[in-house]
């Protein structure tokens, strides 16, 4: 790796966690959990105690006015701490980069990647003594504010899209349920009509049978002819 050490993305994940939909405030979601653990362990490492007073090493750590007013530049020992810290923080990022890419909206991941590049530039300038700690912290806050606004907009749009999609799904489900209820009602009505037709036909046939039973039988008439002693009747 070159001497242009990558800056941390602790604030980036903190911002993402705080505004992402369906996440509790200040609680890392599953996709950021391993990165958060890696960041915390690194920030609490005693070997970085000096620069921890001057730079926001921790997730969700605010940049104080005292830090912004610090015009000192890294000492040789602090430069070595910064170099080591940036290297380890970069490892944290790269070990979880694929998870971020899979878990975040494309636009959000692009914002984080861009912020990482900007942070890297600040880290390089700080290491190379081009910036004081206060100047570095000020630029970090500006980048963070810009990143926060962009991420919030992305997640708000995502949340709106999710709400709209959920409403559309519920409407479609309701329409399907209504259609099924209508189909069932039509089936019941058709079955009732069929039964009514069968019952009416049965009643008609029964009535016809009754009418036939009541009708008198036709009387037979005979014509007889007598020839002498013989009588023939037809």
Helices and strands as residue ranges (DSSP letters): H 10-19, H 30-43, G 46-48, H 49-52, H 65-68, H 76-103, H 106-127, H 133-214, E 224-227, E 230-233
